Amino acid sequence: MTTAISIEDVRREVKILKALSGHTNIIKFYDAFEDESNVYIVMELCEGGELLDRILLRGGRYTEVDAKTIVVQILNVVAYCHLQGVAHRDLKPENFLFTSRDEDAPMRMIDFGLSDFVKPDDRLNDIVGSAYYVAPEVLHRSYNLEADMWSIGVITYILLCGSRPFWARTESGIFRSVLRVDPNFDDSPWPAVSPEAKDFVKRLLNKDHRKRMTAAQALTHPWLRDLNQAVPLDILIFKLVKSYVRATPFKRAALKALSKAIPEDELVYLRTQFCLLEPKNGSVSLNNFKVGLTRHVTDAMKESRVFDILNLMEPLAHKKMAFDEFCAAAISTYQLEALEEWENIAAEAFGFFEQEGNRVISVEELAQEMNLGPAAYSAVKDWIRSSDGKLNFLGYTKFLHGVTMRVSNARFR
């Protein structure tokens, strides 16, 4: 340890290892100590070698059945880290070890040297990780937990076909490929891979981080559903419900209409999360969210200040939320937009919105609802029907999606 930064890095690594060590798929931490020249970290011995070695031993490919057992273990441990507010930031086959040489030995995640605590709405900005597995938003220097999900997408792609989705001879070439190239799903063996497996990988390798599945969500994906995996609590639910309870009545009406058009496949995840909050008489309130988090608390969760999110959910303190409203609150428009049937979902949702939520709205009010300034009025005008002054279909989808300030400034300057 020659610099203050490297000392700080090792302290953080030990802190994270210590806090998360209890999970079945995380390397067991025993102790850490130092002498004048070294720091020693004592961990469990895993004699089964790296996941990478097993991939190479199999000639580069796993059957779907075998790939699933690997992917489920990775998702379970990553969902646990993310609930604790820890981003691993270096997920790759070399960082998963098997406990023994047995064919069905469990895996342990290792190497938290690049890991960091992430507060619920913060963004990280340092470029770290391994080139082949790095997410596009990491290269743009603004990312959160979703970057780990991209890496899991890369690992799953490799397990299923034996080659990397993004490749070049130089590091800068790989980065260019990550930012610009779409993975190949046409060449062998992809035609023989199930549509569910392909869909699973595509929903992780989405360049828009908001459209990616979370780890808990991925465990409910149709590809993995036959394994009947226990699904962990998802921090995304907290973030979405927080936004919903702080949204305007008009925005909530738009989301309620959308929730009525959710496909059955997506409802599996929402039902699971609702049950994990242990509803009383079919409803949840702020207390259910508090208890849900407290049940999983570790020192890592305190360090990443995950509990701060509950303060922003205060409107739920005196309110009960039944499952119908929970669906409206915990739904991600971005993730639905990634589905092939999005246009049908949106059309159906707009039908419900027309019946119950659509109302006369002025250009100024709509711009205000979307946090846009006067410069955006000319664009927003096209989203309102001239016949009755209500949102048209385009306006409804734009309103659901939201316009980020960065985009809107560029577009309307």
Phi, psi and omega per residue, in radians:
M1 nan 1.844 -3.062
T2 -1.870 -0.315 -3.116
T3 -2.186 2.786 3.124
A4 -1.044 -0.635 -3.107
I5 -1.152 -0.752 -3.123
S6 -1.172 -0.580 3.080
I7 -1.140 -0.779 3.128
E8 -1.065 -0.719 3.136
D9 -1.058 -0.780 -3.120
V10 -1.195 -0.671 3.090
R11 -1.020 -0.771 -3.117
R12 -1.147 -0.726 3.141
E13 -1.039 -0.778 -3.139
V14 -1.146 -0.721 3.140
K15 -1.039 -0.782 -3.121
I16 -1.191 -0.808 3.130
L17 -0.994 -0.785 -3.108
K18 -1.091 -0.787 -3.059
A19 -1.216 -0.621 -2.996
L20 -1.750 -0.061 -2.992
S21 -0.965 -0.359 -3.071
G22 -1.277 -0.280 -3.068
H23 -1.272 2.434 -3.042
T24 -1.036 -0.458 -3.118
N25 -1.842 0.325 3.057
I26 -1.997 2.405 -3.135
I27 -0.924 2.342 -3.115
K28 -1.288 2.304 3.136
F29 -1.760 2.280 3.124
Y30 -1.843 -0.827 -3.078
D31 -2.924 2.845 3.019
A32 -2.452 2.387 3.067
F33 -2.641 2.982 -3.061
E34 -2.479 2.720 2.950
D35 -2.114 -2.846 -3.040
E36 -1.105 -0.509 -3.044
S37 -2.085 -0.182 -3.071
N38 -2.385 2.729 2.927
V39 -1.932 2.363 -3.130
Y40 -2.029 2.260 3.051
I41 -2.030 2.127 -3.101
V42 -1.729 2.101 -3.113
M43 -2.265 2.934 3.087
E44 -1.057 2.568 3.080
L45 -1.551 2.167 3.069
C46 -1.935 2.037 -3.008
E47 -1.727 0.097 -3.036
G48 -1.626 0.006 3.113
G49 1.407 3.097 -3.077
E50 -1.450 2.724 3.020
L51 -1.017 -0.654 -3.128
L52 -1.005 -0.762 -3.136
D53 -1.080 -0.670 -3.129
R54 -1.208 -0.627 3.092
I55 -1.086 -0.791 -3.120
L56 -1.148 -0.667 3.125
L57 -1.070 -0.555 -3.116
R58 -1.510 0.157 -3.119
G59 1.318 0.362 3.007
G60 1.653 -0.097 -3.080
R61 -2.364 2.492 3.027
Y62 -1.874 2.646 2.942
T63 -1.219 2.827 3.133
E64 -1.050 -0.711 -3.122
V65 -1.049 -0.810 -3.128
D66 -1.236 -0.632 3.116
A67 -1.078 -0.684 -3.116
K68 -1.040 -0.742 -3.103
T69 -1.119 -0.551 3.094
I70 -1.262 -0.869 -3.046
V71 -1.098 -0.692 -3.131
V72 -1.077 -0.718 3.122
Q73 -1.128 -0.717 3.131
I74 -1.116 -0.785 -3.120
L75 -1.111 -0.718 -3.132
N76 -1.035 -0.794 -3.077
V77 -1.284 -0.621 -3.141
V78 -1.232 -0.667 3.079
A79 -1.044 -0.690 3.122
Y80 -1.125 -0.830 3.123
C81 -1.040 -0.760 -3.073
H82 -1.173 -0.646 3.086
L83 -1.115 -0.531 3.121
Q84 -1.424 -0.075 -3.122
G85 1.393 0.457 3.122
V86 -1.964 2.162 3.015
A87 -1.693 2.221 -3.103
H88 -1.263 -0.799 3.038
R89 1.235 0.077 3.066
D90 -2.594 0.852 -3.137
L91 -1.364 2.156 3.118
K92 -2.832 2.821 -3.056
P93 -1.033 -0.441 3.130
E94 -1.217 -0.335 -3.080
N95 -1.741 0.349 2.983
F96 -2.208 2.156 -3.128
L97 -1.967 2.591 3.032
F98 -1.609 2.466 -3.056
T99 -1.190 -0.506 3.119
S100 -2.584 3.138 -3.110
R101 -1.430 -0.077 3.131
D102 -1.022 2.566 -3.112
E103 -1.035 -0.656 -3.072
D104 -1.834 0.429 3.138
A105 -1.115 2.463 3.094
P106 -1.226 2.786 -3.139
M107 -1.784 2.706 3.027
R108 -2.184 2.342 3.032
M109 -1.392 2.403 -3.131
I110 -2.230 3.109 2.962
D111 1.091 1.409 3.083
F112 -1.675 0.404 -3.089
G113 -1.092 -0.488 3.132
L114 -1.850 0.026 -3.081
S115 -1.225 2.762 3.130
D116 -2.639 2.752 3.036
F117 -1.430 2.390 3.124
V118 -2.206 2.107 3.056
K119 -1.193 2.685 -2.971
P120 -0.837 -0.781 -3.070
D121 -1.941 0.251 -3.141
D122 -1.418 2.831 3.019
R123 -2.099 2.474 3.025
L124 -1.623 2.739 -3.085
N125 -2.368 0.000 3.136
D126 -1.560 2.456 -3.136
I127 -1.465 1.889 3.115
V128 -2.366 2.914 3.124
G129 1.989 -3.010 -3.119
S130 -1.891 2.349 -2.941
A131 -0.833 -0.814 -3.058
Y132 -1.138 -0.401 -2.999
Y133 -1.920 0.040 -2.994
V134 -1.408 2.411 -3.095
A135 -1.408 2.663 -3.117
P136 -0.981 -0.705 -3.069
E137 -1.232 -0.367 3.048
V138 -1.166 -0.708 3.124
L139 -1.183 -0.440 3.068
H140 -1.515 0.007 3.074
R141 1.078 0.674 3.025
S142 -2.708 1.759 -3.019
Y143 -2.656 2.929 -3.141
N144 -2.415 -2.622 -3.036
L145 -1.104 -0.415 -3.068
E146 -1.082 -0.371 -3.140
A147 -1.076 -0.598 3.091
D148 -1.124 -0.598 -3.099
M149 -1.175 -0.618 3.057
W150 -1.040 -0.817 -3.129
S151 -1.040 -0.664 3.102
I152 -1.150 -0.614 3.070
G153 -1.070 -0.738 3.123
V154 -1.120 -0.789 -3.138
I155 -1.063 -0.767 -3.122
T156 -1.136 -0.703 3.092
Y157 -1.003 -0.815 -3.120
I158 -1.114 -0.759 -3.133
L159 -1.034 -0.695 -3.030
L160 -1.433 -0.450 -3.080
C161 -2.252 -0.175 3.052
G162 1.475 -0.047 3.071
S163 -2.258 2.900 -3.085
R164 -1.475 2.519 3.126
P165 -1.267 -0.450 -3.112
F166 -2.257 2.147 -3.043
W167 -2.530 2.517 2.990
A168 -2.840 2.995 -3.075
R169 -1.419 -0.380 -3.111
T170 -2.137 2.833 3.138
E171 -1.086 -0.743 -3.133
S172 -1.150 -0.567 3.077
G173 -1.144 -0.712 3.107
I174 -1.103 -0.790 3.139
F175 -1.034 -0.735 3.113
R176 -1.063 -0.721 -3.134
S177 -1.114 -0.758 3.119
V178 -1.037 -0.709 -3.083
L179 -1.340 -0.547 -2.930
R180 -2.076 -0.435 -2.982
V181 -1.663 2.489 3.007
D182 -1.619 2.432 -3.134
P183 -1.054 2.610 -3.127
N184 -1.497 2.086 3.061
F185 -2.025 0.270 -3.052
D186 -1.739 -0.660 -3.045
D187 -1.338 2.838 3.094
S188 -1.007 2.463 0.105
P189 -1.624 0.175 -2.981
W190 -0.990 -0.680 3.130
P191 -1.003 -0.435 -3.122
A192 -1.612 -0.086 -3.135
V193 -1.473 2.511 -3.070
S194 -1.108 2.599 3.111
P195 -1.024 -0.589 -3.140
E196 -1.123 -0.740 -3.135
A197 -1.136 -0.728 3.126
K198 -1.099 -0.781 3.138
D199 -1.057 -0.710 3.131
F200 -1.003 -0.855 -3.107
V201 -1.162 -0.732 -3.123
K202 -1.097 -0.585 -3.111
R203 -1.385 -0.102 2.990
L204 -1.762 -0.603 -3.116
L205 -1.606 0.747 3.063
N206 -1.583 2.226 -3.064
K207 -1.167 -0.374 3.047
D208 -1.531 1.892 -3.020
H209 -1.035 -0.453 -3.099
R210 -1.257 -0.321 -3.085
K211 -1.636 -0.103 -3.125
R212 -1.329 2.616 2.999
M213 -1.225 2.652 2.960
T214 -1.477 3.014 -3.127
A215 -1.139 -0.747 -3.138
A216 -1.125 -0.689 -3.142
Q217 -1.140 -0.752 -3.111
A218 -1.040 -0.535 3.130
L219 -1.200 -0.293 3.101
T220 -1.760 0.069 -3.129
H221 -1.143 2.524 -3.121
P222 -0.878 -0.553 -3.123
W223 -1.101 -0.572 -3.061
L224 -1.822 -0.040 -2.965
R225 -1.127 -0.521 -3.107
D226 -1.190 -0.205 -3.135
L227 -1.467 -0.141 -3.140
N228 0.848 0.847 -3.133
Q229 -1.245 2.497 2.959
A230 -1.203 2.375 -3.104
V231 -1.855 2.274 -3.126
P232 -1.427 2.866 3.068
L233 -1.085 2.472 -3.049
D234 -1.949 2.205 -3.136
I235 -1.135 -0.421 3.130
L236 -1.042 -0.649 3.137
I237 -0.982 -0.749 -3.125
F238 -1.105 -0.757 -3.106
K239 -1.136 -0.733 -3.097
L240 -1.243 -0.730 3.129
V241 -1.136 -0.664 3.081
K242 -1.006 -0.813 3.140
S243 -1.126 -0.679 -3.092
Y244 -1.131 -0.821 -3.072
V245 -1.211 -0.316 3.117
R246 -1.740 0.028 -3.096
A247 -1.428 2.896 3.105
T248 -1.303 2.770 3.107
P249 -0.985 -0.611 -3.119
F250 -1.151 -0.750 3.125
K251 -1.140 -0.702 3.130
R252 -1.120 -0.660 3.110
A253 -1.107 -0.687 3.125
A254 -1.128 -0.708 3.140
L255 -1.241 -0.637 3.106
K256 -1.074 -0.732 3.108
A257 -1.099 -0.729 3.141
L258 -1.100 -0.691 -3.073
S259 -1.133 -0.423 -3.139
K260 -1.319 -0.239 -3.116
A261 -1.863 0.186 -3.101
I262 -1.154 2.281 3.088
P263 -1.131 2.646 -3.092
E264 -0.953 -0.695 -3.129
D265 -0.999 -0.621 -3.102
E266 -1.404 -0.443 -3.129
L267 -1.186 -0.454 -3.135
V268 -0.973 -0.829 -3.135
Y269 -1.080 -0.802 -3.090
L270 -1.145 -0.694 3.102
R271 -1.090 -0.741 -3.130
T272 -1.064 -0.818 -3.114
Q273 -1.128 -0.685 3.130
F274 -1.073 -0.773 3.129
C275 -1.114 -0.639 3.134
L276 -1.108 -0.410 3.118
L277 -1.461 0.016 3.093
E278 0.871 1.172 -3.117
P279 -1.069 2.561 3.044
K280 -1.858 2.228 -3.098
N281 0.883 0.681 3.048
G282 1.374 0.185 3.129
S283 -2.371 2.765 3.037
V284 -2.148 2.690 3.039
S285 -2.351 -3.020 -3.091
L286 -0.969 -0.648 -3.101
N287 -1.055 -0.662 3.106
N288 -1.062 -0.694 3.129
F289 -1.177 -0.699 3.126
K290 -1.077 -0.873 -3.104
V291 -1.091 -0.710 3.128
G292 -0.993 -0.792 3.134
L293 -1.222 -0.769 -3.060
T294 -1.037 -0.593 -3.119
R295 -1.079 -0.415 -3.071
H296 -1.938 0.200 -2.975
V297 -1.163 2.404 2.979
T298 -2.354 3.092 3.085
D299 -1.082 -0.506 3.135
A300 -1.147 -0.736 -3.128
M301 -1.094 -0.631 3.104
K302 -1.182 -0.739 -3.107
E303 -1.104 -0.680 -3.117
S304 -1.561 0.098 3.010
R305 0.952 0.700 3.135
V306 -1.030 -0.604 -3.087
F307 -1.124 -0.334 3.116
D308 -0.980 -0.506 -3.082
I309 -1.102 -0.497 -3.116
L310 -1.143 -0.557 3.112
N311 -1.079 -0.605 -3.112
L312 -1.400 -0.139 3.112
M313 -1.739 0.232 -3.062
E314 -0.869 -0.647 3.128
P315 -0.956 -0.335 3.138
L316 -1.422 -0.127 -3.034
A317 -1.055 -0.646 -3.064
H318 -1.996 0.522 -3.018
K319 -2.448 2.538 3.049
K320 -1.883 2.480 -3.104
M321 -2.111 1.979 3.090
A322 -1.360 3.014 -3.044
F323 -1.036 -0.692 -3.137
D324 -0.991 -0.816 -3.118
E325 -1.274 -0.592 3.077
F326 -1.010 -0.715 3.104
C327 -1.046 -0.754 3.139
A328 -1.126 -0.637 -3.075
A329 -1.354 -0.617 -2.969
A330 -1.752 0.259 -3.084
I331 -1.626 2.474 3.095
S332 -1.899 1.969 3.105
T333 -0.984 -0.739 -3.087
Y334 -1.050 -0.772 -3.128
Q335 -1.152 -0.658 3.101
L336 -1.146 -0.619 3.129
E337 -1.102 -0.382 -3.129
A338 -1.384 -0.231 -3.095
L339 -1.366 2.577 3.140
E340 -1.088 -0.542 -3.090
E341 -1.599 0.319 -3.071
W342 -0.934 -0.747 -3.075
E343 -1.097 -0.657 3.094
N344 -1.191 -0.712 3.122
I345 -1.055 -0.823 -3.095
A346 -1.111 -0.711 -3.127
A347 -1.125 -0.762 3.125
E348 -1.122 -0.748 -3.141
A349 -1.089 -0.706 -3.133
F350 -1.095 -0.607 3.071
G351 -1.039 -0.790 3.109
F352 -1.138 -0.689 -3.121
F353 -1.109 -0.698 3.113
E354 -1.069 -0.696 -3.105
Q355 -1.213 -0.706 -2.923
E356 -2.124 -0.500 -2.947
G357 -2.033 -0.349 -3.038
N358 -1.279 2.437 3.136
R359 -2.613 2.937 3.119
V360 -1.119 2.308 -3.127
I361 -2.507 2.400 -3.134
S362 -1.476 2.833 3.088
V363 -0.997 -0.768 -3.106
E364 -1.098 -0.761 -3.095
E365 -1.174 -0.706 3.131
L366 -1.109 -0.743 3.108
A367 -1.063 -0.710 3.141
Q368 -1.148 -0.735 3.104
E369 -0.985 -0.576 -3.061
M370 -1.768 0.224 3.138
N371 1.012 0.676 3.124
L372 -1.936 2.580 -3.137
G373 -1.518 3.129 -3.139
P374 -0.962 -0.487 -3.130
A375 -1.057 -0.365 -3.069
A376 -1.598 -0.114 -3.020
Y377 -0.932 -0.731 -3.051
S378 -1.107 -0.642 3.129
A379 -1.286 -0.726 -3.089
V380 -1.116 -0.545 -3.113
K381 -0.967 -0.624 -3.119
D382 -1.222 -0.184 -3.085
W383 -1.627 -0.063 -3.109
I384 -1.973 2.309 3.135
R385 -1.201 2.311 3.128
S386 -1.263 -0.445 -3.075
S387 -1.159 -0.728 -3.082
D388 -2.343 0.087 3.067
G389 1.276 0.256 3.111
K390 -1.821 2.916 3.119
L391 -1.088 2.396 2.960
N392 -1.559 -3.140 -3.072
F393 -1.041 -0.780 3.114
L394 -1.038 -0.782 -3.138
G395 -1.051 -0.705 -3.141
Y396 -1.093 -0.813 -3.116
T397 -1.192 -0.659 3.108
K398 -1.136 -0.716 -3.124
F399 -1.117 -0.717 3.103
L400 -1.118 -0.772 -3.047
H401 -1.235 -0.635 -3.082
G402 1.364 2.677 3.106
V403 -2.061 2.109 -3.134
T404 -1.296 2.601 -3.074
M405 -1.001 -0.677 -3.087
R406 -1.069 -0.804 -3.142
V407 -1.153 -0.790 -3.041
S408 -1.135 -0.649 3.130
N409 -1.135 -0.727 -3.123
A410 -1.147 -0.666 -3.025
R411 -1.335 -0.580 -2.980
F412 -1.919 0.247 -3.061
R413 -1.095 nan nan
